[in-house]
């Protein structure tokens, strides 16, 4: 799925982790938990990019 410049994707093979979504923009990536909603890791995606999205 794409929204503006952001790409969202899920991996079915991540069975040992709780549900989450990966978010990327321009080769950078962050990961968010879905239940409860929270930030798993920022990766190389800048925090100000995430907050302004």
C-alpha positions as a printed NumPy array, in Angstrom:
array([[  0.   ,   0.   ,   0.   ],
       [  1.232,   3.506,  -0.752],
       [  0.144,   6.802,   0.803],
       [  1.827,   9.957,  -0.508],
       [  5.563,   9.112,  -0.523],
       [  5.218,   6.323,   2.089],
       [  5.06 ,   2.584,   1.397],
       [  3.443,   0.2  ,   3.936],
       [  4.034,  -3.564,   3.969],
       [  3.497,  -6.667,   6.071],
       [  5.436,  -9.956,   6.213],
       [  3.561, -13.199,   6.788],
       [  6.807, -14.948,   7.753],
       [  7.293, -12.816,  10.882],
       [  5.307, -15.355,  12.917],
       [  7.543, -15.097,  15.99 ],
       [  6.674, -11.394,  16.398],
       [  3.413,  -9.718,  17.31 ],
       [  1.472,  -8.059,  14.428],
       [  3.304,  -5.099,  12.952],
       [  3.651,  -2.981,   9.827],
       [  6.78 ,  -1.718,   8.084],
       [  6.762,   1.835,   6.712],
       [  9.313,   3.087,   4.204],
       [ 10.204,   6.218,   2.327],
       [ 13.192,   6.839,   0.034],
       [ 15.036,   3.674,   1.097],
       [ 14.502,   4.297,   4.824],
       [ 12.291,   2.154,   7.05 ],
       [ 10.478,   2.101,  10.403],
       [  8.434,  -0.612,  12.114],
       [  5.267,  -0.194,  14.19 ],
       [  3.443,  -2.664,  16.442],
       [ -0.305,  -2.927,  15.761],
       [ -1.59 ,  -4.358,  19.096],
       [ -1.121,  -2.246,  21.073],
       [ -0.119,   0.478,  18.626],
       [  3.452,   1.559,  19.235],
       [  6.797,   2.266,  17.69 ],
       [  8.918,  -0.886,  17.384],
       [ 11.968,   0.82 ,  15.846],
       [ 12.722,   3.886,  13.782],
       [ 15.281,   2.156,  11.593],
       [ 16.712,   4.688,   9.176],
       [ 13.471,   6.681,   8.84 ],
       [ 13.903,  10.053,  10.503],
       [ 11.582,  10.662,  13.474],
       [ 10.534,  14.099,  12.157],
       [  9.45 ,  12.4  ,   8.884],
       [  7.234,   9.989,  10.818],
       [  5.69 ,  12.675,  13.026],
       [  4.851,  14.933,  10.074],
       [  3.273,  12.187,   7.968]])
